[in-house]
Amino acid sequence: MSGGGSSLPPQDSSLHGKQVLTCLEEWMAQQKYQSIDEFKGRLSFSKAPNASMYERTQFMKYFGPV
């Protein structure tokens, strides 16, 4: 995370990165995923059974009170 405008000192951002990784690993174990490839893209717009829900949410995000 160098040069990206991060407000955390290097040691803090490293700790934060480790915490994020730990949480991700715990979540993956709970969901019984062995790798990121198994769930990557699961929330993809192109795979949505009802893509219009995404469109409506995005519309409301910018033009309505969501």
N, CA, C and O atoms as a CHARMM CRD file, in Angstrom:
* protein
*
  264
    1    1 MET  N      0.82700  -1.19200   0.00000 PROA 1      0.00000
    2    1 MET  CA     0.00000   0.00000   0.00000 PROA 1      0.00000
    3    1 MET  C      0.86600   1.24900   0.00000 PROA 1      0.00000
    4    1 MET  O      0.58900   2.19600   0.73600 PROA 1      0.00000
    5    2 SER  N      1.87300   1.26000  -0.78600 PROA 2      0.00000
    6    2 SER  CA     2.72300   2.43200  -0.79400 PROA 2      0.00000
    7    2 SER  C      2.25700   3.41200  -1.84200 PROA 2      0.00000
    8    2 SER  O      1.87300   3.02300  -2.94500 PROA 2      0.00000
    9    3 GLY  N      2.29200   4.69400  -1.49500 PROA 3      0.00000
   10    3 GLY  CA     1.97800   5.74900  -2.43200 PROA 3      0.00000
   11    3 GLY  C      0.50900   5.90100  -2.77500 PROA 3      0.00000
   12    3 GLY  O      0.16800   6.72400  -3.62400 PROA 3      0.00000
   13    4 GLY  N     -0.35300   5.15300  -2.16000 PROA 4      0.00000
   14    4 GLY  CA    -1.76400   5.20700  -2.49500 PROA 4      0.00000
   15    4 GLY  C     -2.56500   6.19100  -1.66000 PROA 4      0.00000
   16    4 GLY  O     -3.79500   6.17100  -1.69700 PROA 4      0.00000
   17    5 GLY  N     -1.88900   7.05200  -0.90900 PROA 5      0.00000
   18    5 GLY  CA    -2.60600   8.00700  -0.09700 PROA 5      0.00000
   19    5 GLY  C     -3.13200   7.40200   1.19000 PROA 5      0.00000
   20    5 GLY  O     -4.03900   7.95600   1.81200 PROA 5      0.00000
   21    6 SER  N     -2.57600   6.27800   1.59300 PROA 6      0.00000
   22    6 SER  CA    -3.02900   5.62400   2.81300 PROA 6      0.00000
   23    6 SER  C     -2.68800   6.48400   4.01600 PROA 6      0.00000
   24    6 SER  O     -1.60200   7.05900   4.09200 PROA 6      0.00000
   25    7 SER  N     -3.62100   6.56800   4.95700 PROA 7      0.00000
   26    7 SER  CA    -3.38100   7.37000   6.14900 PROA 7      0.00000
   27    7 SER  C     -2.78200   6.54100   7.27900 PROA 7      0.00000
   28    7 SER  O     -2.49700   7.07200   8.35200 PROA 7      0.00000
   29    8 LEU  N     -2.59100   5.26100   7.05000 PROA 8      0.00000
   30    8 LEU  CA    -2.01800   4.40000   8.08400 PROA 8      0.00000
   31    8 LEU  C     -0.51200   4.30300   7.91700 PROA 8      0.00000
   32    8 LEU  O     -0.02000   4.17900   6.79600 PROA 8      0.00000
   33    9 PRO  N      0.22800   4.35800   9.01900 PROA 9      0.00000
   34    9 PRO  CA     1.66300   4.10900   8.93400 PROA 9      0.00000
   35    9 PRO  C      1.90900   2.67900   8.43600 PROA 9      0.00000
   36    9 PRO  O      1.04900   1.81600   8.60900 PROA 9      0.00000
   37   10 PRO  N      3.06000   2.41900   7.82600 PROA 10     0.00000
   38   10 PRO  CA     3.31500   1.08500   7.25700 PROA 10     0.00000
   39   10 PRO  C      3.06200  -0.07800   8.19800 PROA 10     0.00000
   40   10 PRO  O      2.49400  -1.08700   7.78000 PROA 10     0.00000
   41   11 GLN  N      3.46500   0.03400   9.45800 PROA 11     0.00000
   42   11 GLN  CA     3.25600  -1.07200  10.38800 PROA 11     0.00000
   43   11 GLN  C      1.77300  -1.29100  10.66600 PROA 11     0.00000
   44   11 GLN  O      1.34400  -2.43100  10.83900 PROA 11     0.00000
   45   12 ASP  N      0.97700  -0.20900  10.71200 PROA 12     0.00000
   46   12 ASP  CA    -0.45900  -0.33300  10.93900 PROA 12     0.00000
   47   12 ASP  C     -1.16400  -0.92000   9.73100 PROA 12     0.00000
   48   12 ASP  O     -2.07000  -1.74000   9.88300 PROA 12     0.00000
   49   13 SER  N     -0.76000  -0.51000   8.51800 PROA 13     0.00000
   50   13 SER  CA    -1.40100  -1.03900   7.32000 PROA 13     0.00000
   51   13 SER  C     -1.06500  -2.51300   7.15400 PROA 13     0.00000
   52   13 SER  O     -1.88700  -3.28400   6.65600 PROA 13     0.00000
   53   14 SER  N      0.13500  -2.91400   7.56500 PROA 14     0.00000
   54   14 SER  CA     0.50500  -4.32400   7.51100 PROA 14     0.00000
   55   14 SER  C     -0.35300  -5.13400   8.47400 PROA 14     0.00000
   56   14 SER  O     -0.80700  -6.22600   8.13500 PROA 14     0.00000
   57   15 LEU  N     -0.57300  -4.60700   9.66200 PROA 15     0.00000
   58   15 LEU  CA    -1.42300  -5.27200  10.65300 PROA 15     0.00000
   59   15 LEU  C     -2.85500  -5.34700  10.14000 PROA 15     0.00000
   60   15 LEU  O     -3.50800  -6.38200  10.26900 PROA 15     0.00000
   61   16 HSD  N     -3.34200  -4.26300   9.56300 PROA 16     0.00000
   62   16 HSD  CA    -4.69600  -4.25100   9.01800 PROA 16     0.00000
   63   16 HSD  C     -4.82200  -5.29600   7.91200 PROA 16     0.00000
   64   16 HSD  O     -5.81600  -6.01900   7.84800 PROA 16     0.00000
   65   17 GLY  N     -3.82000  -5.37500   7.04600 PROA 17     0.00000
   66   17 GLY  CA    -3.83000  -6.37200   5.97600 PROA 17     0.00000
   67   17 GLY  C     -3.89200  -7.78800   6.52300 PROA 17     0.00000
   68   17 GLY  O     -4.59100  -8.63800   5.97200 PROA 17     0.00000
   69   18 LYS  N     -3.17400  -8.04300   7.58700 PROA 18     0.00000
   70   18 LYS  CA    -3.18600  -9.37200   8.21200 PROA 18     0.00000
   71   18 LYS  C     -4.55900  -9.67200   8.82400 PROA 18     0.00000
   72   18 LYS  O     -5.03600 -10.80500   8.76300 PROA 18     0.00000
   73   19 GLN  N     -5.18500  -8.65600   9.40900 PROA 19     0.00000
   74   19 GLN  CA    -6.51300  -8.83800   9.99800 PROA 19     0.00000
   75   19 GLN  C     -7.54800  -9.12800   8.91600 PROA 19     0.00000
   76   19 GLN  O     -8.41400  -9.98600   9.08600 PROA 19     0.00000
   77   20 VAL  N     -7.44800  -8.40600   7.80500 PROA 20     0.00000
   78   20 VAL  CA    -8.36800  -8.63800   6.68500 PROA 20     0.00000
   79   20 VAL  C     -8.18200 -10.05100   6.16100 PROA 20     0.00000
   80   20 VAL  O     -9.15900 -10.75700   5.91300 PROA 20     0.00000
   81   21 LEU  N     -6.94400 -10.46500   5.99300 PROA 21     0.00000
   82   21 LEU  CA    -6.65700 -11.80800   5.50100 PROA 21     0.00000
   83   21 LEU  C     -7.18100 -12.86800   6.45800 PROA 21     0.00000
   84   21 LEU  O     -7.74600 -13.86900   6.01900 PROA 21     0.00000
   85   22 THR  N     -7.00300 -12.66600   7.75100 PROA 22     0.00000
   86   22 THR  CA    -7.51000 -13.60700   8.74900 PROA 22     0.00000
   87   22 THR  C     -9.02800 -13.71100   8.67800 PROA 22     0.00000
   88   22 THR  O     -9.57800 -14.81200   8.71500 PROA 22     0.00000
   89   23 CYS  N     -9.70800 -12.57100   8.57500 PROA 23     0.00000
   90   23 CYS  CA   -11.17400 -12.58700   8.47100 PROA 23     0.00000
   91   23 CYS  C    -11.62600 -13.29000   7.19700 PROA 23     0.00000
   92   23 CYS  O    -12.59300 -14.05200   7.21200 PROA 23     0.00000
   93   24 LEU  N    -10.93000 -13.03400   6.10200 PROA 24     0.00000
   94   24 LEU  CA   -11.27700 -13.68100   4.84200 PROA 24     0.00000
   95   24 LEU  C    -11.08200 -15.19200   4.93700 PROA 24     0.00000
   96   24 LEU  O    -11.92600 -15.95700   4.47000 PROA 24     0.00000
   97   25 GLU  N     -9.99300 -15.62000   5.53000 PROA 25     0.00000
   98   25 GLU  CA    -9.73600 -17.05400   5.68900 PROA 25     0.00000
   99   25 GLU  C    -10.79300 -17.71100   6.57400 PROA 25     0.00000
  100   25 GLU  O    -11.24000 -18.82200   6.28600 PROA 25     0.00000
  101   26 GLU  N    -11.19300 -17.03200   7.64600 PROA 26     0.00000
  102   26 GLU  CA   -12.23000 -17.57400   8.53300 PROA 26     0.00000
  103   26 GLU  C    -13.56600 -17.68900   7.79700 PROA 26     0.00000
  104   26 GLU  O    -14.26300 -18.69700   7.91100 PROA 26     0.00000
  105   27 TRP  N    -13.91200 -16.65200   7.04600 PROA 27     0.00000
  106   27 TRP  CA   -15.16100 -16.67200   6.28600 PROA 27     0.00000
  107   27 TRP  C    -15.13300 -17.78700   5.24500 PROA 27     0.00000
  108   27 TRP  O    -16.11900 -18.50400   5.07100 PROA 27     0.00000
  109   28 MET  N    -14.00200 -17.93300   4.55400 PROA 28     0.00000
  110   28 MET  CA   -13.88000 -18.98800   3.54800 PROA 28     0.00000
  111   28 MET  C    -14.05400 -20.36400   4.18500 PROA 28     0.00000
  112   28 MET  O    -14.70100 -21.23600   3.60500 PROA 28     0.00000
  113   29 ALA  N    -13.49000 -20.56200   5.35800 PROA 29     0.00000
  114   29 ALA  CA   -13.62100 -21.85300   6.04500 PROA 29     0.00000
  115   29 ALA  C    -15.08100 -22.10600   6.42500 PROA 29     0.00000
  116   29 ALA  O    -15.57500 -23.22300   6.27300 PROA 29     0.00000
  117   30 GLN  N    -15.77200 -21.07700   6.91900 PROA 30     0.00000
  118   30 GLN  CA   -17.18600 -21.22500   7.28300 PROA 30     0.00000
  119   30 GLN  C    -18.04100 -21.57400   6.07200 PROA 30     0.00000
  120   30 GLN  O    -18.99200 -22.35000   6.17200 PROA 30     0.00000
  121   31 GLN  N    -17.69300 -20.99200   4.92400 PROA 31     0.00000
  122   31 GLN  CA   -18.45800 -21.22700   3.70100 PROA 31     0.00000
  123   31 GLN  C    -17.98100 -22.46600   2.94200 PROA 31     0.00000
  124   31 GLN  O    -18.54900 -22.83700   1.91500 PROA 31     0.00000
  125   32 LYS  N    -16.93800 -23.09300   3.46100 PROA 32     0.00000
  126   32 LYS  CA   -16.34000 -24.29200   2.86700 PROA 32     0.00000
  127   32 LYS  C    -15.70700 -24.03100   1.50000 PROA 32     0.00000
  128   32 LYS  O    -15.76800 -24.87500   0.60500 PROA 32     0.00000
  129   33 TYR  N    -15.10100 -22.85700   1.35100 PROA 33     0.00000
  130   33 TYR  CA   -14.33900 -22.53200   0.14900 PROA 33     0.00000
  131   33 TYR  C    -12.87900 -22.86200   0.39600 PROA 33     0.00000
  132   33 TYR  O    -12.34300 -22.58500   1.46900 PROA 33     0.00000
  133   34 GLN  N    -12.24200 -23.45300  -0.59800 PROA 34     0.00000
  134   34 GLN  CA   -10.83200 -23.78400  -0.49500 PROA 34     0.00000
  135   34 GLN  C     -9.94400 -22.71300  -1.13100 PROA 34     0.00000
  136   34 GLN  O     -8.77800 -22.57000  -0.76200 PROA 34     0.00000
  137   35 SER  N    -10.49500 -21.96500  -2.08100 PROA 35     0.00000
  138   35 SER  CA    -9.71100 -20.92800  -2.74700 PROA 35     0.00000
  139   35 SER  C    -10.62300 -19.77300  -3.15900 PROA 35     0.00000
  140   35 SER  O    -11.84200 -19.92100  -3.23600 PROA 35     0.00000
  141   36 ILE  N    -10.01500 -18.64200  -3.41700 PROA 36     0.00000
  142   36 ILE  CA   -10.76600 -17.46800  -3.85100 PROA 36     0.00000
  143   36 ILE  C    -11.41700 -17.73300  -5.20400 PROA 36     0.00000
  144   36 ILE  O    -12.50500 -17.22600  -5.47600 PROA 36     0.00000
  145   37 ASP  N    -10.76800 -18.51500  -6.04500 PROA 37     0.00000
  146   37 ASP  CA   -11.32800 -18.83200  -7.36100 PROA 37     0.00000
  147   37 ASP  C    -12.70400 -19.47500  -7.26700 PROA 37     0.00000
  148   37 ASP  O    -13.50300 -19.35700  -8.19600 PROA 37     0.00000
  149   38 GLU  N    -12.99300 -20.15500  -6.15900 PROA 38     0.00000
  150   38 GLU  CA   -14.28300 -20.82300  -5.99700 PROA 38     0.00000
  151   38 GLU  C    -15.43800 -19.83700  -5.84400 PROA 38     0.00000
  152   38 GLU  O    -16.57100 -20.16500  -6.19800 PROA 38     0.00000
  153   39 PHE  N    -15.17800 -18.64100  -5.32700 PROA 39     0.00000
  154   39 PHE  CA   -16.27700 -17.69500  -5.14200 PROA 39     0.00000
  155   39 PHE  C    -16.07900 -16.39000  -5.90300 PROA 39     0.00000
  156   39 PHE  O    -16.95200 -15.52300  -5.88400 PROA 39     0.00000
  157   40 LYS  N    -14.96600 -16.24600  -6.55600 PROA 40     0.00000
  158   40 LYS  CA   -14.72200 -15.03800  -7.34400 PROA 40     0.00000
  159   40 LYS  C    -15.77600 -14.91300  -8.44300 PROA 40     0.00000
  160   40 LYS  O    -15.99300 -15.85200  -9.20900 PROA 40     0.00000
  161   41 GLY  N    -16.41400 -13.77800  -8.51600 PROA 41     0.00000
  162   41 GLY  CA   -17.41200 -13.53000  -9.53700 PROA 41     0.00000
  163   41 GLY  C    -18.81500 -14.00900  -9.20800 PROA 41     0.00000
  164   41 GLY  O    -19.71600 -13.87500 -10.03600 PROA 41     0.00000
  165   42 ARG  N    -19.02300 -14.56300  -8.02500 PROA 42     0.00000
  166   42 ARG  CA   -20.35500 -15.07300  -7.66300 PROA 42     0.00000
  167   42 ARG  C    -21.40900 -13.96700  -7.63500 PROA 42     0.00000
  168   42 ARG  O    -22.58700 -14.22900  -7.87800 PROA 42     0.00000
  169   43 LEU  N    -20.99900 -12.75100  -7.34400 PROA 43     0.00000
  170   43 LEU  CA   -21.94200 -11.63700  -7.32100 PROA 43     0.00000
  171   43 LEU  C    -21.89700 -10.82700  -8.61500 PROA 43     0.00000
  172   43 LEU  O    -22.35700  -9.68700  -8.66700 PROA 43     0.00000
  173   44 SER  N    -21.34700 -11.42300  -9.63400 PROA 44     0.00000
  174   44 SER  CA   -21.23100 -10.76000 -10.91900 PROA 44     0.00000
  175   44 SER  C    -22.60900 -10.42900 -11.49600 PROA 44     0.00000
  176   44 SER  O    -23.54200 -11.22900 -11.42100 PROA 44     0.00000
  177   45 PHE  N    -22.70800  -9.25100 -12.06100 PROA 45     0.00000
  178   45 PHE  CA   -23.95200  -8.81900 -12.69700 PROA 45     0.00000
  179   45 PHE  C    -24.38400  -9.81300 -13.76700 PROA 45     0.00000
  180   45 PHE  O    -25.57200 -10.10700 -13.90600 PROA 45     0.00000
  181   46 SER  N    -23.42800 -10.32600 -14.51400 PROA 46     0.00000
  182   46 SER  CA   -23.76100 -11.23700 -15.61600 PROA 46     0.00000
  183   46 SER  C    -24.30500 -12.58500 -15.13700 PROA 46     0.00000
  184   46 SER  O    -24.94400 -13.29800 -15.91000 PROA 46     0.00000
  185   47 LYS  N    -24.06100 -12.93900 -13.87900 PROA 47     0.00000
  186   47 LYS  CA   -24.53600 -14.21900 -13.34300 PROA 47     0.00000
  187   47 LYS  C    -25.79300 -14.06600 -12.47400 PROA 47     0.00000
  188   47 LYS  O    -26.29600 -15.04500 -11.92200 PROA 47     0.00000
  189   48 ALA  N    -26.27900 -12.86400 -12.36300 PROA 48     0.00000
  190   48 ALA  CA   -27.43200 -12.60700 -11.49700 PROA 48     0.00000
  191   48 ALA  C    -28.70500 -13.17000 -12.11400 PROA 48     0.00000
  192   48 ALA  O    -28.97200 -12.93400 -13.29200 PROA 48     0.00000
  193   49 PRO  N    -29.49600 -13.91200 -11.33900 PROA 49     0.00000
  194   49 PRO  CA   -30.75700 -14.42800 -11.86400 PROA 49     0.00000
  195   49 PRO  C    -31.75000 -13.31600 -12.16900 PROA 49     0.00000
  196   49 PRO  O    -32.61300 -13.47400 -13.03200 PROA 49     0.00000
  197   50 ASN  N    -31.63300 -12.19100 -11.46300 PROA 50     0.00000
  198   50 ASN  CA   -32.51900 -11.05600 -11.68600 PROA 50     0.00000
  199   50 ASN  C    -31.66500  -9.79000 -11.73800 PROA 50     0.00000
  200   50 ASN  O    -31.59000  -9.03700 -10.76700 PROA 50     0.00000
  201   51 ALA  N    -31.03100  -9.57200 -12.87100 PROA 51     0.00000
  202   51 ALA  CA   -30.09400  -8.45300 -13.02000 PROA 51     0.00000
  203   51 ALA  C    -30.77400  -7.10400 -12.83300 PROA 51     0.00000
  204   51 ALA  O    -30.11400  -6.12700 -12.48000 PROA 51     0.00000
  205   52 SER  N    -32.06900  -7.03400 -13.06000 PROA 52     0.00000
  206   52 SER  CA   -32.76200  -5.75400 -12.90700 PROA 52     0.00000
  207   52 SER  C    -32.71200  -5.25700 -11.45800 PROA 52     0.00000
  208   52 SER  O    -32.82300  -4.05500 -11.21800 PROA 52     0.00000
  209   53 MET  N    -32.54700  -6.16000 -10.49900 PROA 53     0.00000
  210   53 MET  CA   -32.42100  -5.74000  -9.09900 PROA 53     0.00000
  211   53 MET  C    -31.14500  -4.92800  -8.89000 PROA 53     0.00000
  212   53 MET  O    -31.14400  -3.94200  -8.15300 PROA 53     0.00000
  213   54 TYR  N    -30.05500  -5.34900  -9.54400 PROA 54     0.00000
  214   54 TYR  CA   -28.81700  -4.57000  -9.47700 PROA 54     0.00000
  215   54 TYR  C    -29.03000  -3.19500 -10.09000 PROA 54     0.00000
  216   54 TYR  O    -28.62600  -2.18000  -9.52200 PROA 54     0.00000
  217   55 GLU  N    -29.66600  -3.17300 -11.24900 PROA 55     0.00000
  218   55 GLU  CA   -29.89300  -1.90600 -11.93100 PROA 55     0.00000
  219   55 GLU  C    -30.72600  -0.96800 -11.06100 PROA 55     0.00000
  220   55 GLU  O    -30.41800   0.21900 -10.95500 PROA 55     0.00000
  221   56 ARG  N    -31.76100  -1.48600 -10.45100 PROA 56     0.00000
  222   56 ARG  CA   -32.63300  -0.67200  -9.59500 PROA 56     0.00000
  223   56 ARG  C    -31.86100  -0.14500  -8.39000 PROA 56     0.00000
  224   56 ARG  O    -32.01100   1.01900  -8.01600 PROA 56     0.00000
  225   57 THR  N    -31.05100  -0.98000  -7.79200 PROA 57     0.00000
  226   57 THR  CA   -30.26800  -0.56500  -6.63200 PROA 57     0.00000
  227   57 THR  C    -29.29900   0.54100  -7.01300 PROA 57     0.00000
  228   57 THR  O    -29.16400   1.52700  -6.28800 PROA 57     0.00000
  229   58 GLN  N    -28.62200   0.38400  -8.14900 PROA 58     0.00000
  230   58 GLN  CA   -27.68700   1.41200  -8.59100 PROA 58     0.00000
  231   58 GLN  C    -28.42100   2.71900  -8.89200 PROA 58     0.00000
  232   58 GLN  O    -27.93700   3.79900  -8.55200 PROA 58     0.00000
  233   59 PHE  N    -29.57900   2.61900  -9.52600 PROA 59     0.00000
  234   59 PHE  CA   -30.37300   3.81300  -9.81500 PROA 59     0.00000
  235   59 PHE  C    -30.72800   4.53200  -8.51400 PROA 59     0.00000
  236   59 PHE  O    -30.55000   5.74400  -8.39500 PROA 59     0.00000
  237   60 MET  N    -31.23200   3.77000  -7.53700 PROA 60     0.00000
  238   60 MET  CA   -31.64900   4.36300  -6.27100 PROA 60     0.00000
  239   60 MET  C    -30.46200   4.93600  -5.50500 PROA 60     0.00000
  240   60 MET  O    -30.60100   5.92700  -4.78900 PROA 60     0.00000
  241   61 LYS  N    -29.30200   4.31400  -5.65500 PROA 61     0.00000
  242   61 LYS  CA   -28.11300   4.80900  -4.97000 PROA 61     0.00000
  243   61 LYS  C    -27.79400   6.24500  -5.40600 PROA 61     0.00000
  244   61 LYS  O    -27.40000   7.07700  -4.58800 PROA 61     0.00000
  245   62 TYR  N    -27.96600   6.51900  -6.67700 PROA 62     0.00000
  246   62 TYR  CA   -27.61200   7.83700  -7.19800 PROA 62     0.00000
  247   62 TYR  C    -28.77400   8.81700  -7.27200 PROA 62     0.00000
  248   62 TYR  O    -28.55800  10.02800  -7.23800 PROA 62     0.00000
  249   63 PHE  N    -29.99500   8.31800  -7.37300 PROA 63     0.00000
  250   63 PHE  CA   -31.11900   9.21200  -7.60100 PROA 63     0.00000
  251   63 PHE  C    -32.23400   9.11900  -6.55000 PROA 63     0.00000
  252   63 PHE  O    -33.25700   9.79200  -6.67600 PROA 63     0.00000
  253   64 GLY  N    -32.04700   8.30800  -5.53700 PROA 64     0.00000
  254   64 GLY  CA   -33.08900   8.15700  -4.54100 PROA 64     0.00000
  255   64 GLY  C    -32.52400   7.92200  -3.15800 PROA 64     0.00000
  256   64 GLY  O    -31.31000   7.78300  -3.01000 PROA 64     0.00000
  257   65 PRO  N    -33.35200   7.87500  -2.15900 PROA 65     0.00000
  258   65 PRO  CA   -32.90200   7.65500  -0.77700 PROA 65     0.00000
  259   65 PRO  C    -32.72400   6.16900  -0.46600 PROA 65     0.00000
  260   65 PRO  O    -33.67700   5.49600  -0.07400 PROA 65     0.00000
  261   66 VAL  N    -31.51300   5.66400  -0.63900 PROA 66     0.00000
  262   66 VAL  CA   -31.24700   4.25300  -0.29000 PROA 66     0.00000
  263   66 VAL  C    -30.42500   4.23600   0.97300 PROA 66     0.00000
  264   66 VAL  O    -30.07500   3.16400   1.46800 PROA 66     0.00000
